[in-house]
Amino acid sequence: MVLFCFLLDQKRIVKKTKPVAGSCSRCRRGASVADIVTKTRFCYIPFYWRSNKAILCTFCGATLKTYP
Ligand SMILES: [Zn+2]
């Protein structure tokens, strides 16, 4: 018996943010640096877990810069 599961989802959790100098290129509002955890699940089983830092816009949520 072969079972295929095509359920793949990715969740991005912003852990903490801190205001940072600079502004959003889209809406010109304040940007903040955030710790982001990205969880990728396949058939509800987390198999990939990654955390990185990124600069996000606090207003529109745009990712302005990511750090590996
Ligand atoms: Zn923005």
N, CA, C, O and the ligand as a Tripos MOL2 file, in Angstrom:
@<TRIPOS>MOLECULE
protein
  273   271    69     0     0
PROTEIN
NO_CHARGES

@<TRIPOS>ATOM
      1 N           0.8380   -1.1880    0.0000 N.3       1 MET1
      2 CA          0.0000    0.0000    0.0000 C.3       1 MET1
      3 C           0.8840    1.2530    0.0000 C.2       1 MET1
      4 O           1.8210    1.3820    0.7870 O.2       1 MET1
      5 N           0.5590    2.1350   -0.8810 N.am      2 VAL2
      6 CA          1.3430    3.3700   -0.9750 C.3       2 VAL2
      7 C           0.4700    4.5490   -0.5700 C.2       2 VAL2
      8 O          -0.6270    4.7440   -1.0930 O.2       2 VAL2
      9 N           0.9670    5.3050    0.3450 N.am      3 LEU3
     10 CA          0.2220    6.4790    0.8090 C.3       3 LEU3
     11 C           0.9560    7.7520    0.4150 C.2       3 LEU3
     12 O           2.1420    7.9300    0.6930 O.2       3 LEU3
     13 N           0.2360    8.5970   -0.2180 N.am      4 PHE4
     14 CA          0.8340    9.8900   -0.5430 C.3       4 PHE4
     15 C           0.1260   10.9730    0.2490 C.2       4 PHE4
     16 O          -1.0980   10.9810    0.3870 O.2       4 PHE4
     17 N           0.9030   11.8470    0.7440 N.am      5 CYS5
     18 CA          0.3270   12.9630    1.4570 C.3       5 CYS5
     19 C           0.8690   14.2450    0.8400 C.2       5 CYS5
     20 O           2.0810   14.4350    0.7360 O.2       5 CYS5
     21 N          -0.0140   15.0920    0.4470 N.am      6 PHE6
     22 CA          0.4130   16.3150   -0.2110 C.3       6 PHE6
     23 C           0.2520   17.5420    0.6810 C.2       6 PHE6
     24 O           0.2670   18.6840    0.2230 O.2       6 PHE6
     25 N           0.1020   17.2660    1.9340 N.am      7 LEU7
     26 CA         -0.1020   18.3680    2.8410 C.3       7 LEU7
     27 C           1.2340   18.9180    3.3310 C.2       7 LEU7
     28 O           1.9170   18.3160    4.1600 O.2       7 LEU7
     29 N           1.5690   20.0450    2.8030 N.am      8 LEU8
     30 CA          2.8160   20.6760    3.1860 C.3       8 LEU8
     31 C           2.4920   22.0970    3.6130 C.2       8 LEU8
     32 O           1.9540   22.8820    2.8320 O.2       8 LEU8
     33 N           2.8110   22.4130    4.8210 N.am      9 ASP9
     34 CA          2.5630   23.7910    5.2190 C.3       9 ASP9
     35 C           3.7340   24.3910    5.9500 C.2       9 ASP9
     36 O           4.5590   23.6970    6.5450 O.2       9 ASP9
     37 N           3.7770   25.6620    5.8870 N.am     10 GLN10
     38 CA          4.8840   26.3800    6.4790 C.3      10 GLN10
     39 C           4.3270   27.4770    7.3710 C.2      10 GLN10
     40 O           3.4240   28.2210    6.9860 O.2      10 GLN10
     41 N           4.8760   27.5570    8.5470 N.am     11 LYS11
     42 CA          4.3970   28.5390    9.5020 C.3      11 LYS11
     43 C           5.5450   29.4560    9.8860 C.2      11 LYS11
     44 O           6.6550   29.0090   10.1780 O.2      11 LYS11
     45 N           5.2600   30.7060    9.8780 N.am     12 ARG12
     46 CA          6.2900   31.6640   10.2540 C.3      12 ARG12
     47 C           5.8840   32.3080   11.5690 C.2      12 ARG12
     48 O           4.8240   32.9250   11.6710 O.2      12 ARG12
     49 N           6.7280   32.1580   12.5600 N.am     13 ILE13
     50 CA          6.4240   32.7090   13.8660 C.3      13 ILE13
     51 C           7.4330   33.8220   14.1610 C.2      13 ILE13
     52 O           8.6450   33.6090   14.1530 O.2      13 ILE13
     53 N           6.9030   34.9860   14.4140 N.am     14 VAL14
     54 CA          7.7660   36.1060   14.7780 C.3      14 VAL14
     55 C           7.8850   36.1100   16.2940 C.2      14 VAL14
     56 O           6.9030   36.3250   17.0050 O.2      14 VAL14
     57 N           9.0800   35.8730   16.7730 N.am     15 LYS15
     58 CA          9.2600   35.7080   18.2150 C.3      15 LYS15
     59 C           9.3730   37.0260   18.9610 C.2      15 LYS15
     60 O           8.6240   37.2620   19.9090 O.2      15 LYS15
     61 N          10.2610   37.8570   18.5660 N.am     16 LYS16
     62 CA         10.3530   39.1570   19.2230 C.3      16 LYS16
     63 C          10.8410   40.2000   18.2370 C.2      16 LYS16
     64 O          11.6050   39.9070   17.3180 O.2      16 LYS16
     65 N          10.3940   41.3960   18.4440 N.am     17 THR17
     66 CA         10.7850   42.4670   17.5470 C.3      17 THR17
     67 C          11.3980   43.6100   18.3450 C.2      17 THR17
     68 O          11.1020   43.8150   19.5220 O.2      17 THR17
     69 N          12.2410   44.3270   17.6710 N.am     18 LYS18
     70 CA         12.8910   45.4610   18.3000 C.3      18 LYS18
     71 C          12.9720   46.5610   17.2430 C.2      18 LYS18
     72 O          13.4110   46.3070   16.1210 O.2      18 LYS18
     73 N          12.5630   47.7490   17.5790 N.am     19 PRO19
     74 CA         12.6190   48.8200   16.5670 C.3      19 PRO19
     75 C          14.0440   49.0770   16.1010 C.2      19 PRO19
     76 O          14.9960   49.0170   16.8790 O.2      19 PRO19
     77 N          14.1580   49.3570   14.8400 N.am     20 VAL20
     78 CA         15.4740   49.5620   14.2450 C.3      20 VAL20
     79 C          15.4120   50.7930   13.3410 C.2      20 VAL20
     80 O          14.3520   51.1490   12.8250 O.2      20 VAL20
     81 N          16.5380   51.4210   13.1630 N.am     21 ALA21
     82 CA         16.5810   52.5940   12.2970 C.3      21 ALA21
     83 C          16.2990   52.1880   10.8530 C.2      21 ALA21
     84 O          16.7500   51.1400   10.3900 O.2      21 ALA21
     85 N          15.5680   53.0070   10.1730 N.am     22 GLY22
     86 CA         15.2450   52.7010    8.7870 C.3      22 GLY22
     87 C          13.7530   52.7210    8.5790 C.2      22 GLY22
     88 O          12.9840   52.7650    9.5400 O.2      22 GLY22
     89 N          13.3450   52.6890    7.3460 N.am     23 SER23
     90 CA         11.9180   52.7020    7.0580 C.3      23 SER23
     91 C          11.6000   51.7470    5.9240 C.2      23 SER23
     92 O          12.4630   51.3640    5.1340 O.2      23 SER23
     93 N          10.3470   51.3820    5.8720 N.am     24 CYS24
     94 CA          9.8560   50.4380    4.8710 C.3      24 CYS24
     95 C           9.9060   51.0690    3.4820 C.2      24 CYS24
     96 O           9.5970   52.2490    3.3150 O.2      24 CYS24
     97 N          10.2970   50.2730    2.4900 N.am     25 SER25
     98 CA         10.3620   50.8010    1.1270 C.3      25 SER25
     99 C           8.9770   50.9130    0.4990 C.2      25 SER25
    100 O           8.7940   51.6080   -0.5000 O.2      25 SER25
    101 N           8.0080   50.2270    1.0870 N.am     26 ARG26
    102 CA          6.6540   50.2500    0.5340 C.3      26 ARG26
    103 C           5.7940   51.3550    1.1350 C.2      26 ARG26
    104 O           5.1570   52.1230    0.4140 O.2      26 ARG26
    105 N           5.7820   51.4260    2.4660 N.am     27 CYS27
    106 CA          4.8720   52.3770    3.1020 C.3      27 CYS27
    107 C           5.5860   53.4690    3.8890 C.2      27 CYS27
    108 O           4.9360   54.3460    4.4580 O.2      27 CYS27
    109 N           6.9120   53.4250    3.9280 N.am     28 ARG28
    110 CA          7.7170   54.4610    4.5660 C.3      28 ARG28
    111 C           7.5240   54.5410    6.0750 C.2      28 ARG28
    112 O           7.8170   55.5680    6.6880 O.2      28 ARG28
    113 N           7.0480   53.4920    6.6560 N.am     29 ARG29
    114 CA          6.8720   53.5040    8.1030 C.3      29 ARG29
    115 C           8.0120   52.7640    8.7780 C.2      29 ARG29
    116 O           8.9380   52.2880    8.1220 O.2      29 ARG29
    117 N           7.9330   52.6760   10.0800 N.am     30 GLY30
    118 CA          9.0360   52.1270   10.8560 C.3      30 GLY30
    119 C           9.2990   50.6600   10.6130 C.2      30 GLY30
    120 O           8.3830   49.8700   10.3820 O.2      30 GLY30
    121 N          10.5620   50.3170   10.6710 N.am     31 ALA31
    122 CA         10.9680   48.9230   10.5180 C.3      31 ALA31
    123 C          11.4480   48.4030   11.8650 C.2      31 ALA31
    124 O          11.8440   49.1780   12.7350 O.2      31 ALA31
    125 N          11.4100   47.1020   12.0270 N.am     32 SER32
    126 CA         11.9430   46.5210   13.2520 C.3      32 SER32
    127 C          12.6340   45.2080   12.9330 C.2      32 SER32
    128 O          12.2900   44.5220   11.9700 O.2      32 SER32
    129 N          13.6070   44.8750   13.7500 N.am     33 VAL33
    130 CA         14.3350   43.6300   13.5490 C.3      33 VAL33
    131 C          13.6170   42.5460   14.3570 C.2      33 VAL33
    132 O          13.2310   42.7760   15.5030 O.2      33 VAL33
    133 N          13.4430   41.3830   13.7650 N.am     34 ALA34
    134 CA         12.6660   40.3270   14.4110 C.3      34 ALA34
    135 C          13.3750   38.9880   14.3410 C.2      34 ALA34
    136 O          14.1100   38.6990   13.3970 O.2      34 ALA34
    137 N          13.1390   38.1830   15.3540 N.am     35 ASP35
    138 CA         13.5940   36.7940   15.3420 C.3      35 ASP35
    139 C          12.4560   35.9590   14.7850 C.2      35 ASP35
    140 O          11.3510   35.9560   15.3280 O.2      35 ASP35
    141 N          12.7280   35.2600   13.7130 N.am     36 ILE36
    142 CA         11.6720   34.5080   13.0440 C.3      36 ILE36
    143 C          12.0060   33.0190   13.0580 C.2      36 ILE36
    144 O          13.1310   32.6120   12.7670 O.2      36 ILE36
    145 N          11.0090   32.2270   13.3990 N.am     37 VAL37
    146 CA         11.1640   30.7780   13.3500 C.3      37 VAL37
    147 C          10.2410   30.2770   12.2410 C.2      37 VAL37
    148 O           9.0370   30.5340   12.2560 O.2      37 VAL37
    149 N          10.8120   29.5700   11.2930 N.am     38 THR38
    150 CA         10.0190   29.0100   10.2090 C.3      38 THR38
    151 C           9.9430   27.5040   10.3990 C.2      38 THR38
    152 O          10.9590   26.8090   10.4280 O.2      38 THR38
    153 N           8.7170   27.0180   10.5290 N.am     39 LYS39
    154 CA          8.4900   25.5870   10.7060 C.3      39 LYS39
    155 C           7.8320   25.0460    9.4470 C.2      39 LYS39
    156 O           6.8240   25.5760    8.9810 O.2      39 LYS39
    157 N           8.4000   24.0140    8.9200 N.am     40 THR40
    158 CA          7.7930   23.3780    7.7550 C.3      40 THR40
    159 C           7.3020   22.0020    8.1810 C.2      40 THR40
    160 O           8.0520   21.2060    8.7450 O.2      40 THR40
    161 N           6.0320   21.7360    7.9020 N.am     41 ARG41
    162 CA          5.4540   20.4590    8.2970 C.3      41 ARG41
    163 C           4.9680   19.7090    7.0730 C.2      41 ARG41
    164 O           4.4720   20.2930    6.1100 O.2      41 ARG41
    165 N           5.1210   18.4430    7.1370 N.am     42 PHE42
    166 CA          4.6480   17.5740    6.0720 C.3      42 PHE42
    167 C           3.7790   16.5190    6.7350 C.2      42 PHE42
    168 O           4.2540   15.7650    7.5840 O.2      42 PHE42
    169 N           2.5290   16.4610    6.3580 N.am     43 CYS43
    170 CA          1.5720   15.5580    7.0040 C.3      43 CYS43
    171 C           1.5450   15.7880    8.5250 C.2      43 CYS43
    172 O           1.5170   14.8310    9.2980 O.2      43 CYS43
    173 N           1.5540   17.0010    8.9270 N.am     44 TYR44
    174 CA          1.5230   17.4100   10.3320 C.3      44 TYR44
    175 C           2.7680   17.0410   11.1200 C.2      44 TYR44
    176 O           2.7980   17.2010   12.3410 O.2      44 TYR44
    177 N           3.7770   16.5580   10.4520 N.am     45 ILE45
    178 CA          5.0130   16.2070   11.1490 C.3      45 ILE45
    179 C           6.0610   17.2770   10.8340 C.2      45 ILE45
    180 O           6.4530   17.4510    9.6800 O.2      45 ILE45
    181 N           6.5010   17.9770   11.8510 N.am     46 PRO46
    182 CA          7.5330   18.9880   11.5750 C.3      46 PRO46
    183 C           8.8350   18.3180   11.1630 C.2      46 PRO46
    184 O           9.3520   17.4580   11.8750 O.2      46 PRO46
    185 N           9.3520   18.7080   10.0330 N.am     47 PHE47
    186 CA         10.5980   18.0980    9.5930 C.3      47 PHE47
    187 C          11.6760   19.1250    9.3020 C.2      47 PHE47
    188 O          12.8290   18.7740    9.0550 O.2      47 PHE47
    189 N          11.3080   20.3550    9.3300 N.am     48 TYR48
    190 CA         12.2950   21.3740    9.0400 C.3      48 TYR48
    191 C          12.0150   22.5740    9.9200 C.2      48 TYR48
    192 O          10.8930   23.0790    9.9640 O.2      48 TYR48
    193 N          13.0260   23.0180   10.6070 N.am     49 TRP49
    194 CA         12.8760   24.0540   11.6110 C.3      49 TRP49
    195 C          14.0380   25.0030   11.4420 C.2      49 TRP49
    196 O          15.1980   24.5940   11.5030 O.2      49 TRP49
    197 N          13.7410   26.2360   11.2360 N.am     50 ARG50
    198 CA         14.8070   27.1680   10.9270 C.3      50 ARG50
    199 C          14.5200   28.4850   11.6280 C.2      50 ARG50
    200 O          13.3740   28.9340   11.6630 O.2      50 ARG50
    201 N          15.5160   29.0860   12.1650 N.am     51 SER51
    202 CA         15.3010   30.4000   12.7520 C.3      51 SER51
    203 C          16.3060   31.3790   12.1760 C.2      51 SER51
    204 O          17.4740   31.0510   11.9670 O.2      51 SER51
    205 N          15.8430   32.5420   11.9350 N.am     52 ASN52
    206 CA         16.7240   33.5790   11.4070 C.3      52 ASN52
    207 C          16.2360   34.9500   11.8280 C.2      52 ASN52
    208 O          15.1580   35.1020   12.4030 O.2      52 ASN52
    209 N          17.0260   35.9080   11.5380 N.am     53 LYS53
    210 CA         16.6760   37.2790   11.8520 C.3      53 LYS53
    211 C          16.2730   37.9840   10.5710 C.2      53 LYS53
    212 O          16.8110   37.7110    9.4980 O.2      53 LYS53
    213 N          15.3350   38.8780   10.6950 N.am     54 ALA54
    214 CA         14.9080   39.6290    9.5280 C.3      54 ALA54
    215 C          14.4610   41.0090    9.9560 C.2      54 ALA54
    216 O          14.0870   41.2330   11.1070 O.2      54 ALA54
    217 N          14.5050   41.9110    9.0270 N.am     55 ILE55
    218 CA         13.9660   43.2420    9.2770 C.3      55 ILE55
    219 C          12.6040   43.3090    8.6210 C.2      55 ILE55
    220 O          12.4610   43.1270    7.4120 O.2      55 ILE55
    221 N          11.6220   43.5700    9.4370 N.am     56 LEU56
    222 CA         10.2380   43.5940    8.9800 C.3      56 LEU56
    223 C           9.6640   44.9910    9.1480 C.2      56 LEU56
    224 O          10.1210   45.7830    9.9730 O.2      56 LEU56
    225 N           8.6740   45.2600    8.3600 N.am     57 CYS57
    226 CA          7.9290   46.5010    8.5290 C.3      57 CYS57
    227 C           6.8640   46.2430    9.5930 C.2      57 CYS57
    228 O           6.1370   45.2520    9.5320 O.2      57 CYS57
    229 N           6.7830   47.1400   10.5580 N.am     58 THR58
    230 CA          5.8030   46.9440   11.6290 C.3      58 THR58
    231 C           4.3960   47.2670   11.1540 C.2      58 THR58
    232 O           3.4210   46.8580   11.7850 O.2      58 THR58
    233 N           4.2790   47.9820   10.0690 N.am     59 PHE59
    234 CA          2.9570   48.4030    9.6120 C.3      59 PHE59
    235 C           2.3530   47.4500    8.5770 C.2      59 PHE59
    236 O           1.2470   46.9450    8.7740 O.2      59 PHE59
    237 N           3.0630   47.2020    7.4850 N.am     60 CYS60
    238 CA          2.4830   46.3610    6.4390 C.3      60 CYS60
    239 C           3.0110   44.9240    6.4840 C.2      60 CYS60
    240 O           2.5130   44.0660    5.7540 O.2      60 CYS60
    241 N           4.0070   44.6490    7.3270 N.am     61 GLY61
    242 CA          4.5010   43.2930    7.4700 C.3      61 GLY61
    243 C           5.4530   42.8430    6.3960 C.2      61 GLY61
    244 O           5.7870   41.6600    6.3250 O.2      61 GLY61
    245 N           5.8990   43.7530    5.5580 N.am     62 ALA62
    246 CA          6.8210   43.3910    4.4830 C.3      62 ALA62
    247 C           8.1800   43.0090    5.0590 C.2      62 ALA62
    248 O           8.6490   43.6140    6.0230 O.2      62 ALA62
    249 N           8.8030   42.0070    4.4620 N.am     63 THR63
    250 CA         10.1490   41.6170    4.8530 C.3      63 THR63
    251 C          11.1220   42.4830    4.0730 C.2      63 THR63
    252 O          11.1790   42.4190    2.8450 O.2      63 THR63
    253 N          11.8700   43.2740    4.7790 N.am     64 LEU64
    254 CA         12.7670   44.1970    4.1120 C.3      64 LEU64
    255 C          14.1480   43.5950    3.9070 C.2      64 LEU64
    256 O          14.8130   43.8640    2.9060 O.2      64 LEU64
    257 N          14.5700   42.7810    4.8610 N.am     65 LYS65
    258 CA         15.8800   42.1630    4.7600 C.3      65 LYS65
    259 C          15.8800   40.9030    5.5960 C.2      65 LYS65
    260 O          15.2820   40.8770    6.6720 O.2      65 LYS65
    261 N          16.5290   39.8710    5.1340 N.am     66 THR66
    262 CA         16.6530   38.6600    5.9330 C.3      66 THR66
    263 C          18.1180   38.3310    6.1390 C.2      66 THR66
    264 O          18.9620   38.5800    5.2780 O.2      66 THR66
    265 N          18.3940   37.7750    7.2840 N.am     67 TYR67
    266 CA         19.7440   37.3400    7.6040 C.3      67 TYR67
    267 C          19.7480   35.8260    7.6880 C.2      67 TYR67
    268 O          18.8650   35.2490    8.3240 O.2      67 TYR67
    269 N          20.7020   35.1720    7.0760 N.am     68 PRO68
    270 CA         20.7100   33.7080    7.1100 C.3      68 PRO68
    271 C          21.0390   33.1600    8.5020 C.2      68 PRO68
    272 O          21.0840   31.9450    8.6920 O.2      68 PRO68
    273 ZN          5.6310   48.7700    5.2110 Zn       69 ZN69
@<TRIPOS>BOND
     1     1     2 1
     2     2     3 1
     3     3     4 2
     4     3     5 am
     5     5     6 1
     6     6     7 1
     7     7     8 2
     8     7     9 am
     9     9    10 1
    10    10    11 1
    11    11    12 2
    12    11    13 am
    13    13    14 1
    14    14    15 1
    15    15    16 2
    16    15    17 am
    17    17    18 1
    18    18    19 1
    19    19    20 2
    20    19    21 am
    21    21    22 1
    22    22    23 1
    23    23    24 2
    24    23    25 am
    25    25    26 1
    26    26    27 1
    27    27    28 2
    28    27    29 am
    29    29    30 1
    30    30    31 1
    31    31    32 2
    32    31    33 am
    33    33    34 1
    34    34    35 1
    35    35    36 2
    36    35    37 am
    37    37    38 1
    38    38    39 1
    39    39    40 2
    40    39    41 am
    41    41    42 1
    42    42    43 1
    43    43    44 2
    44    43    45 am
    45    45    46 1
    46    46    47 1
    47    47    48 2
    48    47    49 am
    49    49    50 1
    50    50    51 1
    51    51    52 2
    52    51    53 am
    53    53    54 1
    54    54    55 1
    55    55    56 2
    56    55    57 am
    57    57    58 1
    58    58    59 1
    59    59    60 2
    60    59    61 am
    61    61    62 1
    62    62    63 1
    63    63    64 2
    64    63    65 am
    65    65    66 1
    66    66    67 1
    67    67    68 2
    68    67    69 am
    69    69    70 1
    70    70    71 1
    71    71    72 2
    72    71    73 am
    73    73    74 1
    74    74    75 1
    75    75    76 2
    76    75    77 am
    77    77    78 1
    78    78    79 1
    79    79    80 2
    80    79    81 am
    81    81    82 1
    82    82    83 1
    83    83    84 2
    84    83    85 am
    85    85    86 1
    86    86    87 1
    87    87    88 2
    88    87    89 am
    89    89    90 1
    90    90    91 1
    91    91    92 2
    92    91    93 am
    93    93    94 1
    94    94    95 1
    95    95    96 2
    96    95    97 am
    97    97    98 1
    98    98    99 1
    99    99   100 2
   100    99   101 am
   101   101   102 1
   102   102   103 1
   103   103   104 2
   104   103   105 am
   105   105   106 1
   106   106   107 1
   107   107   108 2
   108   107   109 am
   109   109   110 1
   110   110   111 1
   111   111   112 2
   112   111   113 am
   113   113   114 1
   114   114   115 1
   115   115   116 2
   116   115   117 am
   117   117   118 1
   118   118   119 1
   119   119   120 2
   120   119   121 am
   121   121   122 1
   122   122   123 1
   123   123   124 2
   124   123   125 am
   125   125   126 1
   126   126   127 1
   127   127   128 2
   128   127   129 am
   129   129   130 1
   130   130   131 1
   131   131   132 2
   132   131   133 am
   133   133   134 1
   134   134   135 1
   135   135   136 2
   136   135   137 am
   137   137   138 1
   138   138   139 1
   139   139   140 2
   140   139   141 am
   141   141   142 1
   142   142   143 1
   143   143   144 2
   144   143   145 am
   145   145   146 1
   146   146   147 1
   147   147   148 2
   148   147   149 am
   149   149   150 1
   150   150   151 1
   151   151   152 2
   152   151   153 am
   153   153   154 1
   154   154   155 1
   155   155   156 2
   156   155   157 am
   157   157   158 1
   158   158   159 1
   159   159   160 2
   160   159   161 am
   161   161   162 1
   162   162   163 1
   163   163   164 2
   164   163   165 am
   165   165   166 1
   166   166   167 1
   167   167   168 2
   168   167   169 am
   169   169   170 1
   170   170   171 1
   171   171   172 2
   172   171   173 am
   173   173   174 1
   174   174   175 1
   175   175   176 2
   176   175   177 am
   177   177   178 1
   178   178   179 1
   179   179   180 2
   180   179   181 am
   181   181   182 1
   182   182   183 1
   183   183   184 2
   184   183   185 am
   185   185   186 1
   186   186   187 1
   187   187   188 2
   188   187   189 am
   189   189   190 1
   190   190   191 1
   191   191   192 2
   192   191   193 am
   193   193   194 1
   194   194   195 1
   195   195   196 2
   196   195   197 am
   197   197   198 1
   198   198   199 1
   199   199   200 2
   200   199   201 am
   201   201   202 1
   202   202   203 1
   203   203   204 2
   204   203   205 am
   205   205   206 1
   206   206   207 1
   207   207   208 2
   208   207   209 am
   209   209   210 1
   210   210   211 1
   211   211   212 2
   212   211   213 am
   213   213   214 1
   214   214   215 1
   215   215   216 2
   216   215   217 am
   217   217   218 1
   218   218   219 1
   219   219   220 2
   220   219   221 am
   221   221   222 1
   222   222   223 1
   223   223   224 2
   224   223   225 am
   225   225   226 1
   226   226   227 1
   227   227   228 2
   228   227   229 am
   229   229   230 1
   230   230   231 1
   231   231   232 2
   232   231   233 am
   233   233   234 1
   234   234   235 1
   235   235   236 2
   236   235   237 am
   237   237   238 1
   238   238   239 1
   239   239   240 2
   240   239   241 am
   241   241   242 1
   242   242   243 1
   243   243   244 2
   244   243   245 am
   245   245   246 1
   246   246   247 1
   247   247   248 2
   248   247   249 am
   249   249   250 1
   250   250   251 1
   251   251   252 2
   252   251   253 am
   253   253   254 1
   254   254   255 1
   255   255   256 2
   256   255   257 am
   257   257   258 1
   258   258   259 1
   259   259   260 2
   260   259   261 am
   261   261   262 1
   262   262   263 1
   263   263   264 2
   264   263   265 am
   265   265   266 1
   266   266   267 1
   267   267   268 2
   268   267   269 am
   269   269   270 1
   270   270   271 1
   271   271   272 2
@<TRIPOS>SUBSTRUCTURE
     1 MET1         2 RESIDUE 1 A MET
     2 VAL2         6 RESIDUE 1 A VAL
     3 LEU3        10 RESIDUE 1 A LEU
     4 PHE4        14 RESIDUE 1 A PHE
     5 CYS5        18 RESIDUE 1 A CYS
     6 PHE6        22 RESIDUE 1 A PHE
     7 LEU7        26 RESIDUE 1 A LEU
     8 LEU8        30 RESIDUE 1 A LEU
     9 ASP9        34 RESIDUE 1 A ASP
    10 GLN10       38 RESIDUE 1 A GLN
    11 LYS11       42 RESIDUE 1 A LYS
    12 ARG12       46 RESIDUE 1 A ARG
    13 ILE13       50 RESIDUE 1 A ILE
    14 VAL14       54 RESIDUE 1 A VAL
    15 LYS15       58 RESIDUE 1 A LYS
    16 LYS16       62 RESIDUE 1 A LYS
    17 THR17       66 RESIDUE 1 A THR
    18 LYS18       70 RESIDUE 1 A LYS
    19 PRO19       74 RESIDUE 1 A PRO
    20 VAL20       78 RESIDUE 1 A VAL
    21 ALA21       82 RESIDUE 1 A ALA
    22 GLY22       86 RESIDUE 1 A GLY
    23 SER23       90 RESIDUE 1 A SER
    24 CYS24       94 RESIDUE 1 A CYS
    25 SER25       98 RESIDUE 1 A SER
    26 ARG26      102 RESIDUE 1 A ARG
    27 CYS27      106 RESIDUE 1 A CYS
    28 ARG28      110 RESIDUE 1 A ARG
    29 ARG29      114 RESIDUE 1 A ARG
    30 GLY30      118 RESIDUE 1 A GLY
    31 ALA31      122 RESIDUE 1 A ALA
    32 SER32      126 RESIDUE 1 A SER
    33 VAL33      130 RESIDUE 1 A VAL
    34 ALA34      134 RESIDUE 1 A ALA
    35 ASP35      138 RESIDUE 1 A ASP
    36 ILE36      142 RESIDUE 1 A ILE
    37 VAL37      146 RESIDUE 1 A VAL
    38 THR38      150 RESIDUE 1 A THR
    39 LYS39      154 RESIDUE 1 A LYS
    40 THR40      158 RESIDUE 1 A THR
    41 ARG41      162 RESIDUE 1 A ARG
    42 PHE42      166 RESIDUE 1 A PHE
    43 CYS43      170 RESIDUE 1 A CYS
    44 TYR44      174 RESIDUE 1 A TYR
    45 ILE45      178 RESIDUE 1 A ILE
    46 PRO46      182 RESIDUE 1 A PRO
    47 PHE47      186 RESIDUE 1 A PHE
    48 TYR48      190 RESIDUE 1 A TYR
    49 TRP49      194 RESIDUE 1 A TRP
    50 ARG50      198 RESIDUE 1 A ARG
    51 SER51      202 RESIDUE 1 A SER
    52 ASN52      206 RESIDUE 1 A ASN
    53 LYS53      210 RESIDUE 1 A LYS
    54 ALA54      214 RESIDUE 1 A ALA
    55 ILE55      218 RESIDUE 1 A ILE
    56 LEU56      222 RESIDUE 1 A LEU
    57 CYS57      226 RESIDUE 1 A CYS
    58 THR58      230 RESIDUE 1 A THR
    59 PHE59      234 RESIDUE 1 A PHE
    60 CYS60      238 RESIDUE 1 A CYS
    61 GLY61      242 RESIDUE 1 A GLY
    62 ALA62      246 RESIDUE 1 A ALA
    63 THR63      250 RESIDUE 1 A THR
    64 LEU64      254 RESIDUE 1 A LEU
    65 LYS65      258 RESIDUE 1 A LYS
    66 THR66      262 RESIDUE 1 A THR
    67 TYR67      266 RESIDUE 1 A TYR
    68 PRO68      270 RESIDUE 1 A PRO
    69 ZN69       273 GROUP 0 **** ****
